[in-house]
Amino acid sequence: MTRYEKALAQIITEKYGEMSPAELVAQLCKIGVIDYTRCKVLAVRRWVEDEVKQGTGKVDAMWLAAEHFCATYEYVRKAMYYYTDVNL
C-alpha cells in the first residue's frame, strides 16, 4: 500500500470503523472518496455477467439490466464496452 492508501485506511478506521460495509460505501460515495459512476458501471457489468453465466444471451442480459437498473440500453452498453478500466 502507498502512504496515501495507508493514511486513508487509518482515517476510515478511526472515523467510520463502526459502520457496516454497506453504510461505509454509501458514506464514502457521499463524501466523494469513491467514484459513484464507476460503482454503477461495476454493478451493471457484474449483473450482466451473472445473467450470461445463467444462460441468458449477452444482448438480452443487457436489455434486462437496463430494466433492472431503470437505465437506458445505451447506458448499459457503455458500461459493458466503453468503461473498460473498471475491473474487479
PDB file of N, CA, C and O in Angstrom:
ATOM      1  N   MET A   1       0.835  -1.184   0.000  1.00  0.00           N
ATOM      2  CA  MET A   1       0.000   0.000   0.000  1.00  0.00           C
ATOM      3  C   MET A   1       0.880   1.247   0.000  1.00  0.00           C
ATOM      4  O   MET A   1       1.956   1.273   0.598  1.00  0.00           O
ATOM      5  N   THR A   2       0.401   2.262  -0.676  1.00  0.00           N
ATOM      6  CA  THR A   2       1.127   3.531  -0.663  1.00  0.00           C
ATOM      7  C   THR A   2       0.859   4.243   0.658  1.00  0.00           C
ATOM      8  O   THR A   2      -0.017   3.841   1.425  1.00  0.00           O
ATOM      9  N   ARG A   3       1.606   5.286   0.912  1.00  0.00           N
ATOM     10  CA  ARG A   3       1.392   6.065   2.137  1.00  0.00           C
ATOM     11  C   ARG A   3      -0.003   6.684   2.149  1.00  0.00           C
ATOM     12  O   ARG A   3      -0.647   6.760   3.195  1.00  0.00           O
ATOM     13  N   TYR A   4      -0.464   7.125   0.978  1.00  0.00           N
ATOM     14  CA  TYR A   4      -1.797   7.715   0.896  1.00  0.00           C
ATOM     15  C   TYR A   4      -2.874   6.677   1.205  1.00  0.00           C
ATOM     16  O   TYR A   4      -3.845   6.967   1.903  1.00  0.00           O
ATOM     17  N   GLU A   5      -2.693   5.475   0.682  1.00  0.00           N
ATOM     18  CA  GLU A   5      -3.659   4.403   0.945  1.00  0.00           C
ATOM     19  C   GLU A   5      -3.671   4.027   2.428  1.00  0.00           C
ATOM     20  O   GLU A   5      -4.731   3.784   3.005  1.00  0.00           O
ATOM     21  N   LYS A   6      -2.490   3.982   3.036  1.00  0.00           N
ATOM     22  CA  LYS A   6      -2.406   3.681   4.465  1.00  0.00           C
ATOM     23  C   LYS A   6      -3.071   4.776   5.290  1.00  0.00           C
ATOM     24  O   LYS A   6      -3.796   4.491   6.244  1.00  0.00           O
ATOM     25  N   ALA A   7      -2.820   6.033   4.916  1.00  0.00           N
ATOM     26  CA  ALA A   7      -3.439   7.152   5.631  1.00  0.00           C
ATOM     27  C   ALA A   7      -4.954   7.115   5.488  1.00  0.00           C
ATOM     28  O   ALA A   7      -5.676   7.349   6.457  1.00  0.00           O
ATOM     29  N   LEU A   8      -5.440   6.821   4.283  1.00  0.00           N
ATOM     30  CA  LEU A   8      -6.877   6.732   4.063  1.00  0.00           C
ATOM     31  C   LEU A   8      -7.482   5.593   4.880  1.00  0.00           C
ATOM     32  O   LEU A   8      -8.544   5.758   5.481  1.00  0.00           O
ATOM     33  N   ALA A   9      -6.819   4.450   4.904  1.00  0.00           N
ATOM     34  CA  ALA A   9      -7.305   3.311   5.689  1.00  0.00           C
ATOM     35  C   ALA A   9      -7.386   3.670   7.166  1.00  0.00           C
ATOM     36  O   ALA A   9      -8.344   3.296   7.844  1.00  0.00           O
ATOM     37  N   GLN A  10      -6.391   4.391   7.669  1.00  0.00           N
ATOM     38  CA  GLN A  10      -6.398   4.795   9.074  1.00  0.00           C
ATOM     39  C   GLN A  10      -7.539   5.768   9.358  1.00  0.00           C
ATOM     40  O   GLN A  10      -8.235   5.640  10.365  1.00  0.00           O
ATOM     41  N   ILE A  11      -7.725   6.737   8.471  1.00  0.00           N
ATOM     42  CA  ILE A  11      -8.812   7.709   8.649  1.00  0.00           C
ATOM     43  C   ILE A  11     -10.166   7.005   8.648  1.00  0.00           C
ATOM     44  O   ILE A  11     -11.019   7.285   9.490  1.00  0.00           O
ATOM     45  N   ILE A  12     -10.355   6.097   7.706  1.00  0.00           N
ATOM     46  CA  ILE A  12     -11.626   5.379   7.606  1.00  0.00           C
ATOM     47  C   ILE A  12     -11.864   4.538   8.854  1.00  0.00           C
ATOM     48  O   ILE A  12     -12.976   4.501   9.380  1.00  0.00           O
ATOM     49  N   THR A  13     -10.825   3.868   9.324  1.00  0.00           N
ATOM     50  CA  THR A  13     -10.963   3.037  10.521  1.00  0.00           C
ATOM     51  C   THR A  13     -11.327   3.890  11.731  1.00  0.00           C
ATOM     52  O   THR A  13     -12.199   3.516  12.515  1.00  0.00           O
ATOM     53  N   GLU A  14     -10.663   5.032  11.885  1.00  0.00           N
ATOM     54  CA  GLU A  14     -10.922   5.895  13.029  1.00  0.00           C
ATOM     55  C   GLU A  14     -12.301   6.544  12.966  1.00  0.00           C
ATOM     56  O   GLU A  14     -13.023   6.592  13.962  1.00  0.00           O
ATOM     57  N   LYS A  15     -12.655   7.039  11.790  1.00  0.00           N
ATOM     58  CA  LYS A  15     -13.884   7.825  11.671  1.00  0.00           C
ATOM     59  C   LYS A  15     -15.126   6.975  11.408  1.00  0.00           C
ATOM     60  O   LYS A  15     -16.215   7.295  11.886  1.00  0.00           O
ATOM     61  N   TYR A  16     -14.962   5.899  10.651  1.00  0.00           N
ATOM     62  CA  TYR A  16     -16.124   5.125  10.224  1.00  0.00           C
ATOM     63  C   TYR A  16     -16.046   3.651  10.620  1.00  0.00           C
ATOM     64  O   TYR A  16     -16.759   2.826  10.049  1.00  0.00           O
ATOM     65  N   GLY A  17     -15.209   3.312  11.571  1.00  0.00           N
ATOM     66  CA  GLY A  17     -14.982   1.923  11.939  1.00  0.00           C
ATOM     67  C   GLY A  17     -16.204   1.158  12.412  1.00  0.00           C
ATOM     68  O   GLY A  17     -16.229  -0.070  12.319  1.00  0.00           O
ATOM     69  N   GLU A  18     -17.202   1.837  12.910  1.00  0.00           N
ATOM     70  CA  GLU A  18     -18.391   1.174  13.456  1.00  0.00           C
ATOM     71  C   GLU A  18     -19.459   0.906  12.393  1.00  0.00           C
ATOM     72  O   GLU A  18     -20.455   0.243  12.682  1.00  0.00           O
ATOM     73  N   MET A  19     -19.271   1.404  11.181  1.00  0.00           N
ATOM     74  CA  MET A  19     -20.285   1.253  10.137  1.00  0.00           C
ATOM     75  C   MET A  19     -20.230  -0.125   9.488  1.00  0.00           C
ATOM     76  O   MET A  19     -19.183  -0.771   9.439  1.00  0.00           O
ATOM     77  N   SER A  20     -21.372  -0.549   8.999  1.00  0.00           N
ATOM     78  CA  SER A  20     -21.419  -1.780   8.214  1.00  0.00           C
ATOM     79  C   SER A  20     -20.785  -1.491   6.853  1.00  0.00           C
ATOM     80  O   SER A  20     -20.654  -0.327   6.473  1.00  0.00           O
ATOM     81  N   PRO A  21     -20.394  -2.516   6.124  1.00  0.00           N
ATOM     82  CA  PRO A  21     -19.809  -2.275   4.801  1.00  0.00           C
ATOM     83  C   PRO A  21     -20.728  -1.459   3.883  1.00  0.00           C
ATOM     84  O   PRO A  21     -20.255  -0.579   3.164  1.00  0.00           O
ATOM     85  N   ALA A  22     -22.024  -1.740   3.899  1.00  0.00           N
ATOM     86  CA  ALA A  22     -22.958  -1.003   3.052  1.00  0.00           C
ATOM     87  C   ALA A  22     -23.024   0.471   3.447  1.00  0.00           C
ATOM     88  O   ALA A  22     -23.029   1.352   2.587  1.00  0.00           O
ATOM     89  N   GLU A  23     -23.075   0.730   4.741  1.00  0.00           N
ATOM     90  CA  GLU A  23     -23.105   2.116   5.230  1.00  0.00           C
ATOM     91  C   GLU A  23     -21.804   2.833   4.885  1.00  0.00           C
ATOM     92  O   GLU A  23     -21.809   4.008   4.518  1.00  0.00           O
ATOM     93  N   LEU A  24     -20.695   2.115   5.007  1.00  0.00           N
ATOM     94  CA  LEU A  24     -19.391   2.705   4.710  1.00  0.00           C
ATOM     95  C   LEU A  24     -19.289   3.099   3.242  1.00  0.00           C
ATOM     96  O   LEU A  24     -18.830   4.195   2.920  1.00  0.00           O
ATOM     97  N   VAL A  25     -19.712   2.218   2.365  1.00  0.00           N
ATOM     98  CA  VAL A  25     -19.667   2.526   0.934  1.00  0.00           C
ATOM     99  C   VAL A  25     -20.546   3.734   0.627  1.00  0.00           C
ATOM    100  O   VAL A  25     -20.140   4.624  -0.120  1.00  0.00           O
ATOM    101  N   ALA A  26     -21.735   3.768   1.193  1.00  0.00           N
ATOM    102  CA  ALA A  26     -22.637   4.902   0.974  1.00  0.00           C
ATOM    103  C   ALA A  26     -21.998   6.206   1.453  1.00  0.00           C
ATOM    104  O   ALA A  26     -22.074   7.225   0.768  1.00  0.00           O
ATOM    105  N   GLN A  27     -21.379   6.171   2.615  1.00  0.00           N
ATOM    106  CA  GLN A  27     -20.745   7.373   3.168  1.00  0.00           C
ATOM    107  C   GLN A  27     -19.564   7.819   2.310  1.00  0.00           C
ATOM    108  O   GLN A  27     -19.405   9.010   2.044  1.00  0.00           O
ATOM    109  N   LEU A  28     -18.737   6.871   1.875  1.00  0.00           N
ATOM    110  CA  LEU A  28     -17.576   7.224   1.061  1.00  0.00           C
ATOM    111  C   LEU A  28     -17.991   7.765  -0.303  1.00  0.00           C
ATOM    112  O   LEU A  28     -17.328   8.651  -0.841  1.00  0.00           O
ATOM    113  N   CYS A  29     -19.071   7.248  -0.867  1.00  0.00           N
ATOM    114  CA  CYS A  29     -19.598   7.814  -2.116  1.00  0.00           C
ATOM    115  C   CYS A  29     -20.103   9.237  -1.871  1.00  0.00           C
ATOM    116  O   CYS A  29     -19.876  10.140  -2.676  1.00  0.00           O
ATOM    117  N   LYS A  30     -20.787   9.414  -0.747  1.00  0.00           N
ATOM    118  CA  LYS A  30     -21.361  10.721  -0.408  1.00  0.00           C
ATOM    119  C   LYS A  30     -20.286  11.801  -0.282  1.00  0.00           C
ATOM    120  O   LYS A  30     -20.479  12.929  -0.737  1.00  0.00           O
ATOM    121  N   ILE A  31     -19.159  11.455   0.332  1.00  0.00           N
ATOM    122  CA  ILE A  31     -18.114  12.460   0.524  1.00  0.00           C
ATOM    123  C   ILE A  31     -17.140  12.520  -0.649  1.00  0.00           C
ATOM    124  O   ILE A  31     -16.208  13.324  -0.643  1.00  0.00           O
ATOM    125  N   GLY A  32     -17.352  11.680  -1.645  1.00  0.00           N
ATOM    126  CA  GLY A  32     -16.565  11.769  -2.873  1.00  0.00           C
ATOM    127  C   GLY A  32     -15.272  10.979  -2.896  1.00  0.00           C
ATOM    128  O   GLY A  32     -14.459  11.164  -3.802  1.00  0.00           O
ATOM    129  N   VAL A  33     -15.060  10.106  -1.929  1.00  0.00           N
ATOM    130  CA  VAL A  33     -13.839   9.308  -1.902  1.00  0.00           C
ATOM    131  C   VAL A  33     -13.924   8.180  -2.927  1.00  0.00           C
ATOM    132  O   VAL A  33     -12.925   7.807  -3.540  1.00  0.00           O
ATOM    133  N   ILE A  34     -15.132   7.644  -3.103  1.00  0.00           N
ATOM    134  CA  ILE A  34     -15.352   6.584  -4.080  1.00  0.00           C
ATOM    135  C   ILE A  34     -16.077   7.182  -5.277  1.00  0.00           C
ATOM    136  O   ILE A  34     -17.014   7.963  -5.111  1.00  0.00           O
ATOM    137  N   ASP A  35     -15.654   6.825  -6.465  1.00  0.00           N
ATOM    138  CA  ASP A  35     -16.270   7.312  -7.695  1.00  0.00           C
ATOM    139  C   ASP A  35     -17.596   6.578  -7.912  1.00  0.00           C
ATOM    140  O   ASP A  35     -17.613   5.392  -8.241  1.00  0.00           O
ATOM    141  N   TYR A  36     -18.693   7.290  -7.724  1.00  0.00           N
ATOM    142  CA  TYR A  36     -20.022   6.704  -7.817  1.00  0.00           C
ATOM    143  C   TYR A  36     -20.317   6.168  -9.218  1.00  0.00           C
ATOM    144  O   TYR A  36     -20.973   5.136  -9.363  1.00  0.00           O
ATOM    145  N   THR A  37     -19.840   6.859 -10.239  1.00  0.00           N
ATOM    146  CA  THR A  37     -20.059   6.398 -11.612  1.00  0.00           C
ATOM    147  C   THR A  37     -19.410   5.049 -11.839  1.00  0.00           C
ATOM    148  O   THR A  37     -20.012   4.165 -12.447  1.00  0.00           O
ATOM    149  N   ARG A  38     -18.194   4.882 -11.360  1.00  0.00           N
ATOM    150  CA  ARG A  38     -17.531   3.587 -11.507  1.00  0.00           C
ATOM    151  C   ARG A  38     -18.244   2.493 -10.725  1.00  0.00           C
ATOM    152  O   ARG A  38     -18.280   1.342 -11.160  1.00  0.00           O
ATOM    153  N   CYS A  39     -18.809   2.840  -9.582  1.00  0.00           N
ATOM    154  CA  CYS A  39     -19.579   1.858  -8.814  1.00  0.00           C
ATOM    155  C   CYS A  39     -20.797   1.402  -9.601  1.00  0.00           C
ATOM    156  O   CYS A  39     -21.106   0.211  -9.637  1.00  0.00           O
ATOM    157  N   LYS A  40     -21.493   2.346 -10.234  1.00  0.00           N
ATOM    158  CA  LYS A  40     -22.658   1.987 -11.038  1.00  0.00           C
ATOM    159  C   LYS A  40     -22.258   1.113 -12.213  1.00  0.00           C
ATOM    160  O   LYS A  40     -22.936   0.129 -12.510  1.00  0.00           O
ATOM    161  N   VAL A  41     -21.172   1.455 -12.884  1.00  0.00           N
ATOM    162  CA  VAL A  41     -20.698   0.668 -14.018  1.00  0.00           C
ATOM    163  C   VAL A  41     -20.337  -0.740 -13.565  1.00  0.00           C
ATOM    164  O   VAL A  41     -20.681  -1.717 -14.231  1.00  0.00           O
ATOM    165  N   LEU A  42     -19.656  -0.842 -12.453  1.00  0.00           N
ATOM    166  CA  LEU A  42     -19.276  -2.154 -11.928  1.00  0.00           C
ATOM    167  C   LEU A  42     -20.514  -2.993 -11.620  1.00  0.00           C
ATOM    168  O   LEU A  42     -20.553  -4.184 -11.929  1.00  0.00           O
ATOM    169  N   ALA A  43     -21.519  -2.374 -11.013  1.00  0.00           N
ATOM    170  CA  ALA A  43     -22.744  -3.100 -10.672  1.00  0.00           C
ATOM    171  C   ALA A  43     -23.444  -3.608 -11.928  1.00  0.00           C
ATOM    172  O   ALA A  43     -23.908  -4.747 -11.962  1.00  0.00           O
ATOM    173  N   VAL A  44     -23.521  -2.779 -12.947  1.00  0.00           N
ATOM    174  CA  VAL A  44     -24.161  -3.182 -14.207  1.00  0.00           C
ATOM    175  C   VAL A  44     -23.385  -4.321 -14.853  1.00  0.00           C
ATOM    176  O   VAL A  44     -23.970  -5.316 -15.279  1.00  0.00           O
ATOM    177  N   ARG A  45     -22.076  -4.173 -14.923  1.00  0.00           N
ATOM    178  CA  ARG A  45     -21.257  -5.216 -15.554  1.00  0.00           C
ATOM    179  C   ARG A  45     -21.378  -6.539 -14.825  1.00  0.00           C
ATOM    180  O   ARG A  45     -21.511  -7.585 -15.461  1.00  0.00           O
ATOM    181  N   ARG A  46     -21.336  -6.513 -13.511  1.00  0.00           N
ATOM    182  CA  ARG A  46     -21.446  -7.733 -12.728  1.00  0.00           C
ATOM    183  C   ARG A  46     -22.806  -8.381 -12.932  1.00  0.00           C
ATOM    184  O   ARG A  46     -22.904  -9.602 -13.058  1.00  0.00           O
ATOM    185  N   TRP A  47     -23.858  -7.563 -12.965  1.00  0.00           N
ATOM    186  CA  TRP A  47     -25.210  -8.084 -13.135  1.00  0.00           C
ATOM    187  C   TRP A  47     -25.344  -8.771 -14.493  1.00  0.00           C
ATOM    188  O   TRP A  47     -25.897  -9.867 -14.587  1.00  0.00           O
ATOM    189  N   VAL A  48     -24.842  -8.130 -15.532  1.00  0.00           N
ATOM    190  CA  VAL A  48     -24.908  -8.715 -16.876  1.00  0.00           C
ATOM    191  C   VAL A  48     -24.097 -10.012 -16.919  1.00  0.00           C
ATOM    192  O   VAL A  48     -24.564 -11.011 -17.466  1.00  0.00           O
ATOM    193  N   GLU A  49     -22.908 -10.009 -16.357  1.00  0.00           N
ATOM    194  CA  GLU A  49     -22.075 -11.217 -16.343  1.00  0.00           C
ATOM    195  C   GLU A  49     -22.779 -12.372 -15.631  1.00  0.00           C
ATOM    196  O   GLU A  49     -22.709 -13.514 -16.085  1.00  0.00           O
ATOM    197  N   ASP A  50     -23.450 -12.081 -14.528  1.00  0.00           N
ATOM    198  CA  ASP A  50     -24.182 -13.124 -13.801  1.00  0.00           C
ATOM    199  C   ASP A  50     -25.323 -13.689 -14.642  1.00  0.00           C
ATOM    200  O   ASP A  50     -25.557 -14.898 -14.646  1.00  0.00           O
ATOM    201  N   GLU A  51     -26.028 -12.817 -15.350  1.00  0.00           N
ATOM    202  CA  GLU A  51     -27.111 -13.284 -16.216  1.00  0.00           C
ATOM    203  C   GLU A  51     -26.578 -14.161 -17.345  1.00  0.00           C
ATOM    204  O   GLU A  51     -27.185 -15.176 -17.687  1.00  0.00           O
ATOM    205  N   VAL A  52     -25.454 -13.773 -17.918  1.00  0.00           N
ATOM    206  CA  VAL A  52     -24.856 -14.553 -19.004  1.00  0.00           C
ATOM    207  C   VAL A  52     -24.423 -15.920 -18.479  1.00  0.00           C
ATOM    208  O   VAL A  52     -24.579 -16.925 -19.172  1.00  0.00           O
ATOM    209  N   LYS A  53     -23.882 -15.966 -17.267  1.00  0.00           N
ATOM    210  CA  LYS A  53     -23.479 -17.246 -16.667  1.00  0.00           C
ATOM    211  C   LYS A  53     -24.676 -18.171 -16.466  1.00  0.00           C
ATOM    212  O   LYS A  53     -24.527 -19.393 -16.488  1.00  0.00           O
ATOM    213  N   GLN A  54     -25.852 -17.600 -16.273  1.00  0.00           N
ATOM    214  CA  GLN A  54     -27.056 -18.402 -16.084  1.00  0.00           C
ATOM    215  C   GLN A  54     -27.677 -18.823 -17.409  1.00  0.00           C
ATOM    216  O   GLN A  54     -28.705 -19.500 -17.421  1.00  0.00           O
ATOM    217  N   GLY A  55     -27.067 -18.430 -18.523  1.00  0.00           N
ATOM    218  CA  GLY A  55     -27.528 -18.884 -19.824  1.00  0.00           C
ATOM    219  C   GLY A  55     -28.256 -17.855 -20.667  1.00  0.00           C
ATOM    220  O   GLY A  55     -28.670 -18.161 -21.785  1.00  0.00           O
ATOM    221  N   THR A  56     -28.419 -16.667 -20.168  1.00  0.00           N
ATOM    222  CA  THR A  56     -29.057 -15.612 -20.951  1.00  0.00           C
ATOM    223  C   THR A  56     -28.063 -15.086 -21.972  1.00  0.00           C
ATOM    224  O   THR A  56     -26.880 -14.941 -21.665  1.00  0.00           O
ATOM    225  N   GLY A  57     -28.525 -14.800 -23.175  1.00  0.00           N
ATOM    226  CA  GLY A  57     -27.650 -14.199 -24.177  1.00  0.00           C
ATOM    227  C   GLY A  57     -27.188 -12.828 -23.716  1.00  0.00           C
ATOM    228  O   GLY A  57     -27.880 -12.165 -22.943  1.00  0.00           O
ATOM    229  N   LYS A  58     -26.037 -12.402 -24.179  1.00  0.00           N
ATOM    230  CA  LYS A  58     -25.458 -11.150 -23.689  1.00  0.00           C
ATOM    231  C   LYS A  58     -26.330  -9.939 -24.000  1.00  0.00           C
ATOM    232  O   LYS A  58     -26.541  -9.086 -23.138  1.00  0.00           O
ATOM    233  N   VAL A  59     -26.831  -9.863 -25.219  1.00  0.00           N
ATOM    234  CA  VAL A  59     -27.671  -8.715 -25.579  1.00  0.00           C
ATOM    235  C   VAL A  59     -28.955  -8.723 -24.757  1.00  0.00           C
ATOM    236  O   VAL A  59     -29.396  -7.680 -24.274  1.00  0.00           O
ATOM    237  N   ASP A  60     -29.553  -9.905 -24.598  1.00  0.00           N
ATOM    238  CA  ASP A  60     -30.760  -9.996 -23.766  1.00  0.00           C
ATOM    239  C   ASP A  60     -30.453  -9.615 -22.324  1.00  0.00           C
ATOM    240  O   ASP A  60     -31.248  -8.928 -21.683  1.00  0.00           O
ATOM    241  N   ALA A  61     -29.319 -10.051 -21.814  1.00  0.00           N
ATOM    242  CA  ALA A  61     -28.920  -9.701 -20.448  1.00  0.00           C
ATOM    243  C   ALA A  61     -28.735  -8.201 -20.308  1.00  0.00           C
ATOM    244  O   ALA A  61     -29.061  -7.625 -19.270  1.00  0.00           O
ATOM    245  N   MET A  62     -28.215  -7.571 -21.344  1.00  0.00           N
ATOM    246  CA  MET A  62     -28.038  -6.123 -21.299  1.00  0.00           C
ATOM    247  C   MET A  62     -29.387  -5.405 -21.291  1.00  0.00           C
ATOM    248  O   MET A  62     -29.559  -4.411 -20.586  1.00  0.00           O
ATOM    249  N   TRP A  63     -30.337  -5.905 -22.069  1.00  0.00           N
ATOM    250  CA  TRP A  63     -31.687  -5.323 -22.050  1.00  0.00           C
ATOM    251  C   TRP A  63     -32.316  -5.505 -20.679  1.00  0.00           C
ATOM    252  O   TRP A  63     -32.942  -4.586 -20.150  1.00  0.00           O
ATOM    253  N   LEU A  64     -32.151  -6.690 -20.104  1.00  0.00           N
ATOM    254  CA  LEU A  64     -32.690  -6.947 -18.774  1.00  0.00           C
ATOM    255  C   LEU A  64     -32.032  -6.051 -17.727  1.00  0.00           C
ATOM    256  O   LEU A  64     -32.691  -5.580 -16.801  1.00  0.00           O
ATOM    257  N   ALA A  65     -30.736  -5.822 -17.880  1.00  0.00           N
ATOM    258  CA  ALA A  65     -30.028  -4.932 -16.952  1.00  0.00           C
ATOM    259  C   ALA A  65     -30.567  -3.514 -17.043  1.00  0.00           C
ATOM    260  O   ALA A  65     -30.713  -2.831 -16.029  1.00  0.00           O
ATOM    261  N   ALA A  66     -30.860  -3.075 -18.250  1.00  0.00           N
ATOM    262  CA  ALA A  66     -31.427  -1.735 -18.424  1.00  0.00           C
ATOM    263  C   ALA A  66     -32.750  -1.626 -17.659  1.00  0.00           C
ATOM    264  O   ALA A  66     -33.013  -0.613 -17.012  1.00  0.00           O
ATOM    265  N   GLU A  67     -33.569  -2.659 -17.734  1.00  0.00           N
ATOM    266  CA  GLU A  67     -34.831  -2.662 -16.995  1.00  0.00           C
ATOM    267  C   GLU A  67     -34.582  -2.740 -15.489  1.00  0.00           C
ATOM    268  O   GLU A  67     -35.207  -2.022 -14.709  1.00  0.00           O
ATOM    269  N   HIS A  68     -33.662  -3.618 -15.092  1.00  0.00           N
ATOM    270  CA  HIS A  68     -33.385  -3.823 -13.666  1.00  0.00           C
ATOM    271  C   HIS A  68     -32.879  -2.539 -12.996  1.00  0.00           C
ATOM    272  O   HIS A  68     -33.300  -2.207 -11.888  1.00  0.00           O
ATOM    273  N   PHE A  69     -31.987  -1.831 -13.663  1.00  0.00           N
ATOM    274  CA  PHE A  69     -31.385  -0.627 -13.083  1.00  0.00           C
ATOM    275  C   PHE A  69     -32.116   0.659 -13.479  1.00  0.00           C
ATOM    276  O   PHE A  69     -31.666   1.759 -13.159  1.00  0.00           O
ATOM    277  N   CYS A  70     -33.249   0.509 -14.180  1.00  0.00           N
ATOM    278  CA  CYS A  70     -34.004   1.685 -14.646  1.00  0.00           C
ATOM    279  C   CYS A  70     -33.094   2.632 -15.428  1.00  0.00           C
ATOM    280  O   CYS A  70     -33.084   3.843 -15.207  1.00  0.00           O
ATOM    281  N   ALA A  71     -32.341   2.049 -16.336  1.00  0.00           N
ATOM    282  CA  ALA A  71     -31.395   2.807 -17.154  1.00  0.00           C
ATOM    283  C   ALA A  71     -31.733   2.587 -18.628  1.00  0.00           C
ATOM    284  O   ALA A  71     -32.594   1.774 -18.966  1.00  0.00           O
ATOM    285  N   THR A  72     -31.059   3.306 -19.475  1.00  0.00           N
ATOM    286  CA  THR A  72     -31.247   3.090 -20.900  1.00  0.00           C
ATOM    287  C   THR A  72     -30.332   1.956 -21.357  1.00  0.00           C
ATOM    288  O   THR A  72     -29.327   1.646 -20.717  1.00  0.00           O
ATOM    289  N   TYR A  73     -30.703   1.354 -22.466  1.00  0.00           N
ATOM    290  CA  TYR A  73     -29.849   0.320 -23.035  1.00  0.00           C
ATOM    291  C   TYR A  73     -28.497   0.917 -23.407  1.00  0.00           C
ATOM    292  O   TYR A  73     -27.469   0.254 -23.274  1.00  0.00           O
ATOM    293  N   GLU A  74     -28.490   2.159 -23.872  1.00  0.00           N
ATOM    294  CA  GLU A  74     -27.243   2.829 -24.240  1.00  0.00           C
ATOM    295  C   GLU A  74     -26.309   2.947 -23.037  1.00  0.00           C
ATOM    296  O   GLU A  74     -25.099   2.771 -23.180  1.00  0.00           O
ATOM    297  N   TYR A  75     -26.851   3.241 -21.859  1.00  0.00           N
ATOM    298  CA  TYR A  75     -26.027   3.333 -20.658  1.00  0.00           C
ATOM    299  C   TYR A  75     -25.402   1.975 -20.346  1.00  0.00           C
ATOM    300  O   TYR A  75     -24.214   1.891 -20.032  1.00  0.00           O
ATOM    301  N   VAL A  76     -26.195   0.924 -20.431  1.00  0.00           N
ATOM    302  CA  VAL A  76     -25.691  -0.421 -20.163  1.00  0.00           C
ATOM    303  C   VAL A  76     -24.626  -0.793 -21.189  1.00  0.00           C
ATOM    304  O   VAL A  76     -23.600  -1.379 -20.841  1.00  0.00           O
ATOM    305  N   ARG A  77     -24.868  -0.457 -22.436  1.00  0.00           N
ATOM    306  CA  ARG A  77     -23.890  -0.753 -23.489  1.00  0.00           C
ATOM    307  C   ARG A  77     -22.568  -0.048 -23.207  1.00  0.00           C
ATOM    308  O   ARG A  77     -21.500  -0.644 -23.347  1.00  0.00           O
ATOM    309  N   LYS A  78     -22.639   1.207 -22.812  1.00  0.00           N
ATOM    310  CA  LYS A  78     -21.415   1.938 -22.466  1.00  0.00           C
ATOM    311  C   LYS A  78     -20.718   1.299 -21.267  1.00  0.00           C
ATOM    312  O   LYS A  78     -19.491   1.202 -21.233  1.00  0.00           O
ATOM    313  N   ALA A  79     -21.500   0.870 -20.295  1.00  0.00           N
ATOM    314  CA  ALA A  79     -20.908   0.225 -19.116  1.00  0.00           C
ATOM    315  C   ALA A  79     -20.163  -1.047 -19.517  1.00  0.00           C
ATOM    316  O   ALA A  79     -19.130  -1.379 -18.935  1.00  0.00           O
ATOM    317  N   MET A  80     -20.683  -1.742 -20.495  1.00  0.00           N
ATOM    318  CA  MET A  80     -20.078  -3.009 -20.910  1.00  0.00           C
ATOM    319  C   MET A  80     -18.877  -2.815 -21.832  1.00  0.00           C
ATOM    320  O   MET A  80     -17.904  -3.563 -21.740  1.00  0.00           O
ATOM    321  N   TYR A  81     -18.932  -1.836 -22.705  1.00  0.00           N
ATOM    322  CA  TYR A  81     -17.900  -1.726 -23.742  1.00  0.00           C
ATOM    323  C   TYR A  81     -17.029  -0.475 -23.653  1.00  0.00           C
ATOM    324  O   TYR A  81     -15.888  -0.495 -24.113  1.00  0.00           O
ATOM    325  N   TYR A  82     -17.538   0.609 -23.076  1.00  0.00           N
ATOM    326  CA  TYR A  82     -16.780   1.859 -23.050  1.00  0.00           C
ATOM    327  C   TYR A  82     -15.888   1.949 -21.822  1.00  0.00           C
ATOM    328  O   TYR A  82     -14.714   2.306 -21.925  1.00  0.00           O
ATOM    329  N   TYR A  83     -16.442   1.626 -20.669  1.00  0.00           N
ATOM    330  CA  TYR A  83     -15.688   1.700 -19.413  1.00  0.00           C
ATOM    331  C   TYR A  83     -14.903   0.404 -19.230  1.00  0.00           C
ATOM    332  O   TYR A  83     -15.321  -0.482 -18.485  1.00  0.00           O
ATOM    333  N   THR A  84     -13.784   0.299 -19.902  1.00  0.00           N
ATOM    334  CA  THR A  84     -13.004  -0.948 -19.854  1.00  0.00           C
ATOM    335  C   THR A  84     -12.031  -0.971 -18.686  1.00  0.00           C
ATOM    336  O   THR A  84     -11.449  -2.019 -18.409  1.00  0.00           O
ATOM    337  N   ASP A  85     -11.832   0.131 -18.000  1.00  0.00           N
ATOM    338  CA  ASP A  85     -10.859   0.169 -16.904  1.00  0.00           C
ATOM    339  C   ASP A  85     -11.480  -0.148 -15.550  1.00  0.00           C
ATOM    340  O   ASP A  85     -10.831   0.045 -14.522  1.00  0.00           O
ATOM    341  N   VAL A  86     -12.711  -0.624 -15.521  1.00  0.00           N
ATOM    342  CA  VAL A  86     -13.372  -0.990 -14.279  1.00  0.00           C
ATOM    343  C   VAL A  86     -13.261  -2.498 -14.143  1.00  0.00           C
ATOM    344  O   VAL A  86     -14.083  -3.241 -14.679  1.00  0.00           O
ATOM    345  N   ASN A  87     -12.253  -2.937 -13.433  1.00  0.00           N
ATOM    346  CA  ASN A  87     -12.016  -4.372 -13.290  1.00  0.00           C
ATOM    347  C   ASN A  87     -11.833  -4.737 -11.834  1.00  0.00           C
ATOM    348  O   ASN A  87     -10.949  -4.218 -11.153  1.00  0.00           O
ATOM    349  N   LEU A  88     -12.669  -5.626 -11.373  1.00  0.00           N
ATOM    350  CA  LEU A  88     -12.522  -6.164 -10.020  1.00  0.00           C
ATOM    351  C   LEU A  88     -12.645  -7.659 -10.084  1.00  0.00           C
ATOM    352  O   LEU A  88     -12.553  -8.331  -9.056  1.00  0.00           O
TER     353      LEU A  88
END
